[in-house]
Amino acid sequence: MVEFKIGVGTLNLSERCKRYVNQVLDSNRLSYGPFLKKFENEFARIHDSKYAVFTNSGTSSLHIAVACLKERYGWQDGDEVIVPAVTFIASSNVLIHNGLVPVFADVEKDYYGIDPSLIEDKITRKTRAIMPVHLFGLPCDMGSIMKIAQKYGLKVIEDSCETMFAKYNGRSVGSFGDISCFSTYVAHLLVTGVGGLTVTNDPENAVILRSLANHGRDNIYIHIDDDKDKSREELKEIIDRRFSFVRMGHSLRGTEMEGAIGLGQLEEHEEMMRKRRQVASKLLDGLKDIRQIQLPKIREDCDHSFMMFPVVLHNESKERFVNYLESKGIETRDMLPLVNQPVYKKFFGLRENMFPIADWINKNGFYIGCHQDISEEEIQHIIKVFHEFFSFGGQIR
Ligand SMILES: Cc1ncc(COP(=O)(O)O)c(C=O)c1O
């Protein structure tokens, strides 16, 4: 009998990635250099953006995005940012770490993104920004969100840690907000071990972001190449300012190793995305007749990157079903419960029923993998196991 083990993520480093890593090793250079630079530039270009700054995590990328806007626009401690009631906890943690207050808004029942129809009610005199989170690979309703942001003069930070290579109305995720953030952590779309990218089209933001990730350094000299090929006057200016720190920054840098792996995967992303979308389409087709579950839906005029495959049960016990799947070698994860986390209940006094859709998802939602290394046999196994459970009422046989 075949033993299945279908994980929520995958990693299979290609020959190209290994070649790039070896080039890094041969170069004896690990600090910011040609690989990270090329990775940033290419990533920004693919996401319809001009600038990208690589950091050591998606959370760090979000952290500097928030800090940058707070500095630039003079936000005060206690100012508010509207975030969805379903997301990974890092989205809202970075606000708290920056002295701001996350204000939660419930999400859409069909797509799980922040519900634009609930945002205006959350706006107060202290609201400074909206942080839509493109969960599971699907862009939020950016048309409606950007309209509200413009109407009230709010900034937009896209948390796109779960979504790359997806367009909304022909425009890439990451190109709508003032600043947008991506993660390359394990089980994401690009996987460099740890890593994140902060992306913007605004040159002033780009300068502040790079400085924030590098101890708050004067931007005249952030990386060791910044004094190459300069005139005598320029060099004098650099030497004068290169140990100067102009803001409260952090040490959030990556290494050339992540740059090499990231660039290698980026150059192969089209094939990876084609396979993911193919796996998703076969799962959607094979599971479409099961009435007891809500399958992922693709918003009109949008791509879905299918970082994962979210499922919400209508009337079944999630515990029983999830245990059944795990017993059949299909790994699962909760669908990002946030407002019921012990630390947030304590911090914000949140109660059950304040966010009915989030509650419904927390009680009934989970996801399985949808990645490029899931084989045809594994797809058929997933489809069979789902049908088995609902035909036989989950009696593990
Ligand atoms: C929506 C969302 N935001 C932020 C993060 C944080 O990214 P990282 O784990 O790279 O810090 C994640 C990551 O897993 C995420 O899913």
The ligand as a Gaussian input file, in Angstrom:
#p B3LYP/6-31G(d) Opt

LIG

0 1
 C       -0.348000      36.936000       5.999000
 C        1.036000      36.835000       6.560000
 N        1.624000      37.948000       7.013000
 C        2.870000      37.917000       7.517000
 C        3.602000      36.743000       7.575000
 C        4.969000      36.741000       8.181000
 O        5.981000      36.281000       7.337000
 P        7.316000      35.633000       7.943000
 O        6.944000      34.306000       8.497000
 O        8.230000      35.562000       6.785000
 O        7.804000      36.555000       8.997000
 C        3.024000      35.574000       7.102000
 C        3.773000      34.332000       7.151000
 O        3.832000      33.326000       7.293000
 C        1.700000      35.603000       6.609000
 O        1.098000      34.488000       6.174000

